[in-house]
Amino acid sequence: MTSLRTVSATALIVVLLCSAAATIALKAGSGNPDIRPLRLARPGTLVVVDAQNTRVHQMTRQGEDLGTGPECRRAAVAAGTLVCLHGLPGPFSSEVRVYRRDATEPEVTLPVWGKPSRARVSPSGHLVAWTVFRSGDSYAASGQFSTTAGIYDLRDGHHYGSLEDFTVTTDEPVPIEGRNFWGITFAADDRTFYATMSVNGRTHLMRGDLSRRNLTALHANVECPSLSPDETRIAYKKRVGADWQLHVLDLRTGRDTPLAAPPGIDDQAAWLDDTTVAYSRAEDGSPFVYAVPADGTGSPVRLTEGSSPTVTTSPR
């Protein structure tokens, strides 16, 4: 029997696709005068959302300010493409806004239903992904939230809909009802991706294939994965007791390494390079971005105030 959740999700995707077709904008012009153009094509810089969760900022890893970008609750950048997940009032309470190079107006705008949660861009800059909360606003209370995650191809305008509509393969059968997906991260082939699936109170690292529209479970207790530039490791949040600890999973060996970051991580980590992971952690009511070695050694280094960190890469 088809579940109400599946019917609702399918109906929502139809609405989203129709709305997206009507609202995708190819814009030009002087842009918003309050926004200083970002240098998205400059590799090795840090892009974060400010501590007030309102705007994107770009800076060097040494803290030099390079510009203030558009309004954004969650952001990610790669290969000259910036994706912003912007919160709005109303039933379609977020917009996915995509910017290219130094543009101050979005090239693409997609309406999505839910509160901003996660965002990512593929290494090529061709694919953008997002996660939103449909109900609840935290992953902390197992079973008390509902999320949806989607992917959009900027090359041809293909909307992959919700990951809930992908075929799922696990070691044991899992019900369609109650599946939640979040925290997408991409490989360089623009086909392979990873995400978290939660079902029956357990989380799983899932490897996805866009061309086949399927997801395969790889590892348990993995949340908000982030694929390393060499595509051999996953940085992620691991639930330990009542809190989350930052870990790195070696996809070749299965070795799991806790990093030298304190517990309390509630963001999707990002790789600054093959040896360093950036993450955001709230302290005294404000988020701060830190860098920590990916091999479990060393100690965190504070980079800036803010959240949702990613690093710019050269356009391909």
C-alpha positions as a Markdown table, in Angstrom:
| # | Residue | x | y | z |
|---|---|---|---|---|
| 1 | Met | 0.0 | 0.0 | 0.0 |
| 2 | Thr | 1.3 | 3.4 | -0.9 |
| 3 | Ser | 1.9 | 5.5 | 2.3 |
| 4 | Leu | 0.4 | 8.9 | 2.9 |
| 5 | Arg | 4.0 | 10.2 | 3.3 |
| 6 | Thr | 4.9 | 8.9 | -0.2 |
| 7 | Val | 1.9 | 10.4 | -1.8 |
| 8 | Ser | 2.5 | 13.7 | -0.1 |
| 9 | Ala | 6.2 | 13.7 | -1.1 |
| 10 | Thr | 5.3 | 12.9 | -4.7 |
| 11 | Ala | 2.7 | 15.6 | -4.8 |
| 12 | Leu | 5.1 | 18.0 | -3.3 |
| 13 | Ile | 7.7 | 17.2 | -5.9 |
| 14 | Val | 5.2 | 17.8 | -8.7 |
| 15 | Val | 4.4 | 21.2 | -7.2 |
| 16 | Leu | 8.1 | 22.0 | -6.8 |
| 17 | Leu | 8.9 | 21.1 | -10.3 |
| 18 | Cys | 6.1 | 23.2 | -11.7 |
| 19 | Ser | 7.0 | 26.1 | -9.4 |
| 20 | Ala | 10.7 | 25.8 | -10.2 |
| 21 | Ala | 10.0 | 25.9 | -13.9 |
| 22 | Ala | 8.0 | 29.1 | -13.4 |
| 23 | Thr | 10.5 | 30.8 | -11.1 |
| 24 | Ile | 13.9 | 29.8 | -12.4 |
| 25 | Ala | 15.5 | 33.2 | -13.2 |
| 26 | Leu | 18.4 | 34.0 | -15.5 |
| 27 | Lys | 19.2 | 37.5 | -14.3 |
| 28 | Ala | 21.6 | 40.2 | -15.2 |
| 29 | Gly | 22.2 | 43.8 | -14.1 |
| 30 | Ser | 23.8 | 45.8 | -11.4 |
| 31 | Gly | 22.4 | 43.6 | -8.5 |
| 32 | Asn | 21.8 | 44.5 | -4.9 |
| 33 | Pro | 23.8 | 47.5 | -3.9 |
| 34 | Asp | 24.2 | 46.1 | -0.4 |
| 35 | Ile | 26.2 | 43.2 | -1.7 |
| 36 | Arg | 29.9 | 43.4 | -2.5 |
| 37 | Pro | 30.7 | 40.8 | -5.2 |
| 38 | Leu | 32.4 | 37.7 | -3.9 |
| 39 | Arg | 35.5 | 36.2 | -5.5 |
| 40 | Leu | 34.0 | 32.8 | -5.9 |
| 41 | Ala | 36.7 | 31.8 | -8.5 |
| 42 | Arg | 39.5 | 32.5 | -6.1 |
| 43 | Pro | 40.6 | 29.1 | -4.8 |
| 44 | Gly | 41.4 | 28.4 | -1.1 |
| 45 | Thr | 39.3 | 31.0 | 0.6 |
| 46 | Leu | 36.7 | 30.4 | 3.2 |
| 47 | Val | 33.0 | 31.0 | 2.7 |
| 48 | Val | 30.8 | 31.1 | 5.9 |
| 49 | Val | 27.4 | 32.3 | 7.0 |
| 50 | Asp | 27.7 | 35.0 | 9.6 |
| 51 | Ala | 26.9 | 34.5 | 13.3 |
| 52 | Gln | 23.4 | 36.0 | 12.8 |
| 53 | Asn | 22.5 | 33.5 | 10.1 |
| 54 | Thr | 21.8 | 36.3 | 7.7 |
| 55 | Arg | 24.5 | 36.7 | 5.1 |
| 56 | Val | 27.5 | 35.0 | 3.4 |
| 57 | His | 31.0 | 36.2 | 4.0 |
| 58 | Gln | 34.2 | 35.3 | 2.2 |
| 59 | Met | 37.7 | 35.5 | 3.8 |
| 60 | Thr | 41.1 | 34.1 | 3.6 |
| 61 | Arg | 42.1 | 31.4 | 6.0 |
| 62 | Gln | 44.2 | 34.1 | 7.7 |
| 63 | Gly | 41.1 | 36.2 | 8.3 |
| 64 | Glu | 41.4 | 38.8 | 5.6 |
| 65 | Asp | 37.9 | 40.0 | 4.6 |
| 66 | Leu | 37.1 | 39.5 | 0.9 |
| 67 | Gly | 33.5 | 40.4 | 0.6 |
| 68 | Thr | 29.9 | 40.1 | 2.0 |
| 69 | Gly | 27.5 | 38.2 | -0.1 |
| 70 | Pro | 23.8 | 37.6 | -0.3 |
| 71 | Glu | 21.3 | 36.8 | 2.4 |
| 72 | Cys | 21.6 | 33.1 | 3.4 |
| 73 | Arg | 20.9 | 30.7 | 6.3 |
| 74 | Arg | 23.0 | 27.9 | 4.9 |
| 75 | Ala | 25.6 | 28.1 | 2.1 |
| 76 | Ala | 28.2 | 26.1 | 0.2 |
| 77 | Val | 30.6 | 26.9 | -2.6 |
| 78 | Ala | 32.7 | 25.0 | -5.1 |
| 79 | Ala | 34.2 | 25.7 | -8.6 |
| 80 | Gly | 32.8 | 29.2 | -8.8 |
| 81 | Thr | 29.2 | 28.2 | -7.8 |
| 82 | Leu | 27.6 | 29.4 | -4.6 |
| 83 | Val | 24.4 | 27.9 | -3.3 |
| 84 | Cys | 22.4 | 29.8 | -0.6 |
| 85 | Leu | 19.5 | 28.3 | 1.3 |
| 86 | His | 17.4 | 31.3 | 2.2 |
| 87 | Gly | 14.6 | 31.3 | 4.8 |
| 88 | Leu | 11.2 | 32.8 | 3.9 |
| 89 | Pro | 7.8 | 33.1 | 5.5 |
| 90 | Gly | 4.9 | 31.0 | 4.2 |
| 91 | Pro | 4.3 | 27.3 | 3.2 |
| 92 | Phe | 7.3 | 27.3 | 0.8 |
| 93 | Ser | 9.5 | 28.7 | 3.5 |
| 94 | Ser | 12.9 | 28.4 | 1.8 |
| 95 | Glu | 14.5 | 29.3 | -1.5 |
| 96 | Val | 17.5 | 27.7 | -3.0 |
| 97 | Arg | 19.4 | 30.5 | -4.7 |
| 98 | Val | 22.4 | 29.8 | -6.9 |
| 99 | Tyr | 25.1 | 32.4 | -7.8 |
| 100 | Arg | 28.0 | 32.0 | -10.3 |
| 101 | Arg | 31.4 | 33.7 | -10.2 |
| 102 | Asp | 30.9 | 37.3 | -9.1 |
| 103 | Ala | 27.2 | 37.6 | -9.7 |
| 104 | Thr | 25.1 | 39.6 | -7.1 |
| 105 | Glu | 21.8 | 38.2 | -8.4 |
| 106 | Pro | 20.9 | 34.5 | -8.4 |
| 107 | Glu | 21.1 | 32.6 | -11.7 |
| 108 | Val | 18.7 | 30.0 | -10.5 |
| 109 | Thr | 16.0 | 30.3 | -7.8 |
| 110 | Leu | 14.1 | 27.2 | -6.5 |
| 111 | Pro | 11.3 | 27.2 | -4.0 |
| 112 | Val | 11.4 | 24.5 | -1.3 |
| 113 | Trp | 9.1 | 23.6 | 1.5 |
| 114 | Gly | 10.8 | 23.6 | 4.9 |
| 115 | Lys | 13.4 | 25.4 | 7.1 |
| 116 | Pro | 17.0 | 25.6 | 5.9 |
| 117 | Ser | 19.3 | 22.9 | 7.2 |
| 118 | Arg | 22.2 | 21.9 | 4.9 |
| 119 | Ala | 23.6 | 22.9 | 1.5 |
| 120 | Arg | 26.3 | 21.6 | -0.8 |
| 121 | Val | 27.8 | 22.1 | -4.3 |
| 122 | Ser | 29.5 | 19.3 | -6.3 |
| 123 | Pro | 33.3 | 19.7 | -7.0 |
| 124 | Ser | 32.5 | 20.5 | -10.6 |
| 125 | Gly | 30.0 | 23.3 | -9.6 |
| 126 | His | 27.3 | 21.7 | -11.7 |
| 127 | Leu | 25.2 | 20.1 | -9.0 |
| 128 | Val | 23.6 | 21.8 | -6.0 |
| 129 | Ala | 22.0 | 20.0 | -3.0 |
| 130 | Trp | 20.0 | 21.1 | 0.0 |
| 131 | Thr | 18.3 | 19.7 | 3.1 |
| 132 | Val | 15.3 | 21.3 | 4.8 |
| 133 | Phe | 13.3 | 20.5 | 8.0 |
| 134 | Arg | 9.7 | 19.8 | 7.1 |
| 135 | Ser | 8.8 | 19.6 | 10.8 |
| 136 | Gly | 10.8 | 20.1 | 14.0 |
| 137 | Asp | 14.0 | 22.1 | 13.8 |
| 138 | Ser | 16.7 | 19.9 | 15.3 |
| 139 | Tyr | 18.1 | 16.4 | 14.8 |
| 140 | Ala | 18.6 | 16.0 | 18.5 |
| 141 | Ala | 15.3 | 14.3 | 19.3 |
| 142 | Ser | 15.2 | 11.1 | 17.4 |
| 143 | Gly | 12.0 | 10.6 | 15.5 |
| 144 | Gln | 10.7 | 14.1 | 16.3 |
| 145 | Phe | 11.8 | 15.7 | 13.1 |
| 146 | Ser | 11.2 | 15.3 | 9.3 |
| 147 | Thr | 13.6 | 16.3 | 6.7 |
| 148 | Thr | 13.8 | 16.2 | 2.9 |
| 149 | Ala | 16.9 | 16.5 | 0.7 |
| 150 | Gly | 17.1 | 17.3 | -3.0 |
| 151 | Ile | 19.5 | 17.8 | -5.9 |
| 152 | Tyr | 19.4 | 20.0 | -9.0 |
| 153 | Asp | 21.6 | 19.9 | -12.1 |
| 154 | Leu | 22.6 | 23.4 | -13.3 |
| 155 | Arg | 23.6 | 22.2 | -16.7 |
| 156 | Asp | 20.2 | 21.0 | -17.9 |
| 157 | Gly | 17.8 | 22.1 | -15.2 |
| 158 | His | 17.1 | 18.6 | -14.1 |
| 159 | His | 15.5 | 18.4 | -10.6 |
| 160 | Tyr | 16.0 | 15.0 | -9.0 |
| 161 | Gly | 13.2 | 15.5 | -6.6 |
| 162 | Ser | 13.4 | 14.1 | -3.1 |
| 163 | Leu | 15.8 | 11.3 | -2.0 |
| 164 | Glu | 12.7 | 9.6 | -0.6 |
| 165 | Asp | 11.9 | 8.6 | -4.1 |
| 166 | Phe | 15.2 | 6.8 | -4.7 |
| 167 | Thr | 15.5 | 3.0 | -4.4 |
| 168 | Val | 17.1 | 2.1 | -1.0 |
| 169 | Thr | 19.3 | -1.0 | -0.4 |
| 170 | Thr | 20.2 | -2.0 | 3.2 |
| 171 | Asp | 21.2 | -5.2 | 5.0 |
| 172 | Glu | 17.7 | -5.6 | 6.3 |
| 173 | Pro | 14.3 | -4.3 | 5.0 |
| 174 | Val | 13.4 | -0.8 | 6.1 |
| 175 | Pro | 9.9 | 0.7 | 5.9 |
| 176 | Ile | 9.2 | 3.5 | 3.5 |
| 177 | Glu | 7.4 | 5.4 | 6.3 |
| 178 | Gly | 9.7 | 7.4 | 8.5 |
| 179 | Arg | 12.7 | 7.6 | 6.3 |
| 180 | Asn | 14.6 | 10.9 | 6.5 |
| 181 | Phe | 17.5 | 12.0 | 4.4 |
| 182 | Trp | 19.9 | 14.9 | 4.9 |
| 183 | Gly | 23.5 | 16.1 | 4.5 |
| 184 | Ile | 24.4 | 15.4 | 0.9 |
| 185 | Thr | 28.0 | 15.5 | -0.3 |
| 186 | Phe | 29.2 | 14.9 | -3.8 |
| 187 | Ala | 32.0 | 13.0 | -5.6 |
| 188 | Ala | 33.8 | 14.5 | -8.6 |
| 189 | Asp | 32.0 | 12.4 | -11.2 |
| 190 | Asp | 28.7 | 14.3 | -10.9 |
| 191 | Arg | 27.0 | 10.9 | -10.3 |
| 192 | Thr | 28.1 | 9.6 | -7.0 |
| 193 | Phe | 27.0 | 11.2 | -3.7 |
| 194 | Tyr | 26.7 | 10.4 | 0.0 |
| 195 | Ala | 24.0 | 11.3 | 2.4 |
| 196 | Thr | 22.5 | 10.3 | 5.8 |
| 197 | Met | 19.4 | 8.2 | 6.1 |
| 198 | Ser | 17.5 | 7.9 | 9.4 |
| 199 | Val | 15.0 | 5.2 | 9.9 |
| 200 | Asn | 13.7 | 3.4 | 13.0 |
| 201 | Gly | 15.9 | 5.7 | 15.2 |
| 202 | Arg | 19.1 | 4.7 | 13.5 |
| 203 | Thr | 21.3 | 6.6 | 11.0 |
| 204 | His | 23.2 | 5.2 | 8.1 |
| 205 | Leu | 25.8 | 6.5 | 5.6 |
| 206 | Met | 24.2 | 6.0 | 2.2 |
| 207 | Arg | 26.1 | 6.0 | -1.2 |
| 208 | Gly | 23.9 | 7.3 | -4.0 |
| 209 | Asp | 23.9 | 7.0 | -7.7 |
| 210 | Leu | 22.1 | 9.7 | -9.6 |
| 211 | Ser | 21.9 | 7.9 | -12.9 |
| 212 | Arg | 20.3 | 4.8 | -11.3 |
| 213 | Arg | 18.4 | 6.8 | -8.6 |
| 214 | Asn | 19.4 | 4.4 | -5.9 |
| 215 | Leu | 21.0 | 4.5 | -2.4 |
| 216 | Thr | 23.1 | 1.8 | -0.7 |
| 217 | Ala | 23.8 | 1.6 | 3.0 |
| 218 | Leu | 27.5 | 1.6 | 3.9 |
| 219 | His | 28.0 | 2.3 | 7.6 |
| 220 | Ala | 25.9 | 2.9 | 10.7 |
| 221 | Asn | 25.8 | 6.0 | 13.0 |
| 222 | Val | 26.9 | 8.5 | 10.4 |
| 223 | Glu | 25.4 | 12.0 | 10.1 |
| 224 | Cys | 26.1 | 14.9 | 7.9 |
| 225 | Pro | 28.9 | 13.3 | 5.8 |
| 226 | Ser | 31.5 | 15.4 | 4.0 |
| 227 | Leu | 33.7 | 13.6 | 1.3 |
| 228 | Ser | 37.4 | 14.4 | 1.3 |
| 229 | Pro | 38.9 | 16.0 | -1.8 |
| 230 | Asp | 40.7 | 12.7 | -2.6 |
| 231 | Glu | 37.4 | 10.9 | -2.1 |
| 232 | Thr | 38.8 | 8.3 | 0.3 |
| 233 | Arg | 37.3 | 9.5 | 3.6 |
| 234 | Ile | 34.1 | 10.9 | 5.1 |
| 235 | Ala | 34.2 | 13.5 | 7.8 |
| 236 | Tyr | 30.9 | 13.2 | 9.8 |
| 237 | Lys | 29.1 | 13.6 | 13.1 |
| 238 | Lys | 28.9 | 10.5 | 15.2 |
| 239 | Arg | 26.4 | 10.3 | 18.0 |
| 240 | Val | 28.2 | 9.4 | 21.2 |
| 241 | Gly | 25.8 | 9.2 | 24.1 |
| 242 | Ala | 23.6 | 12.3 | 24.0 |
| 243 | Asp | 26.0 | 14.4 | 21.9 |
| 244 | Trp | 27.9 | 14.4 | 18.6 |
| 245 | Gln | 31.6 | 13.9 | 18.0 |
| 246 | Leu | 33.4 | 14.8 | 14.8 |
| 247 | His | 34.9 | 11.6 | 13.2 |
| 248 | Val | 36.6 | 10.6 | 9.9 |
| 249 | Leu | 35.7 | 7.3 | 8.3 |
| 250 | Asp | 38.2 | 5.7 | 5.8 |
| 251 | Leu | 36.0 | 4.3 | 3.0 |
| 252 | Arg | 38.7 | 1.8 | 1.9 |
| 253 | Thr | 39.5 | 0.2 | 5.3 |
| 254 | Gly | 36.4 | 1.1 | 7.4 |
| 255 | Arg | 38.7 | 2.6 | 10.0 |
| 256 | Asp | 37.0 | 5.2 | 12.1 |
| 257 | Thr | 39.0 | 8.1 | 13.7 |
| 258 | Pro | 37.7 | 10.6 | 16.3 |
| 259 | Leu | 39.0 | 14.0 | 15.7 |
| 260 | Ala | 40.5 | 16.4 | 18.3 |
| 261 | Ala | 37.3 | 18.5 | 18.4 |
| 262 | Pro | 35.1 | 18.8 | 21.5 |
| 263 | Pro | 31.6 | 17.3 | 21.4 |
| 264 | Gly | 28.6 | 19.4 | 20.5 |
| 265 | Ile | 29.1 | 19.6 | 16.7 |
| 266 | Asp | 25.8 | 20.4 | 14.9 |
| 267 | Asp | 26.8 | 21.3 | 11.4 |
| 268 | Gln | 28.1 | 19.7 | 8.3 |
| 269 | Ala | 31.9 | 19.6 | 8.3 |
| 270 | Ala | 33.9 | 20.7 | 5.3 |
| 271 | Trp | 37.4 | 19.7 | 4.1 |
| 272 | Leu | 39.8 | 22.7 | 3.7 |
| 273 | Asp | 42.2 | 20.3 | 2.0 |
| 274 | Asp | 43.1 | 16.6 | 2.3 |
| 275 | Thr | 44.5 | 16.9 | 5.8 |
| 276 | Thr | 42.2 | 19.5 | 7.5 |
| 277 | Val | 38.6 | 19.6 | 8.4 |
| 278 | Ala | 36.6 | 22.7 | 9.2 |
| 279 | Tyr | 33.5 | 22.6 | 11.4 |
| 280 | Ser | 31.2 | 25.0 | 13.2 |
| 281 | Arg | 30.4 | 24.8 | 16.9 |
| 282 | Ala | 28.2 | 27.1 | 19.1 |
| 283 | Glu | 29.8 | 28.7 | 22.1 |
| 284 | Asp | 28.0 | 31.1 | 24.5 |
| 285 | Gly | 25.2 | 31.5 | 22.0 |
| 286 | Ser | 27.4 | 32.3 | 18.9 |
| 287 | Pro | 28.8 | 29.9 | 16.3 |
| 288 | Phe | 32.5 | 29.8 | 15.5 |
| 289 | Val | 34.4 | 28.0 | 12.7 |
| 290 | Tyr | 37.4 | 25.9 | 13.6 |
| 291 | Ala | 39.9 | 23.8 | 11.7 |
| 292 | Val | 41.3 | 20.5 | 13.0 |
| 293 | Pro | 43.7 | 17.9 | 11.6 |
| 294 | Ala | 41.9 | 15.0 | 9.8 |
| 295 | Asp | 44.0 | 12.3 | 11.3 |
| 296 | Gly | 42.9 | 12.7 | 15.0 |
| 297 | Thr | 46.1 | 14.6 | 16.1 |
| 298 | Gly | 46.6 | 18.2 | 17.1 |
| 299 | Ser | 43.9 | 20.5 | 18.4 |
| 300 | Pro | 41.3 | 22.9 | 17.0 |
| 301 | Val | 42.2 | 26.3 | 15.7 |
| 302 | Arg | 39.6 | 29.0 | 15.6 |
| 303 | Leu | 39.2 | 30.6 | 12.1 |
| 304 | Thr | 36.3 | 33.0 | 12.4 |
| 305 | Glu | 32.8 | 33.6 | 13.8 |
| 306 | Gly | 30.1 | 32.0 | 11.7 |
| 307 | Ser | 28.8 | 28.6 | 10.5 |
| 308 | Ser | 28.2 | 26.5 | 7.4 |
| 309 | Pro | 31.9 | 26.7 | 6.2 |
| 310 | Thr | 33.1 | 25.6 | 2.8 |
| 311 | Val | 36.3 | 26.4 | 0.8 |
| 312 | Thr | 36.4 | 27.9 | -2.7 |
| 313 | Thr | 37.9 | 25.9 | -5.5 |
| 314 | Ser | 38.9 | 26.8 | -9.1 |
| 315 | Pro | 36.1 | 26.6 | -11.7 |
| 316 | Arg | 36.5 | 23.7 | -14.1 |
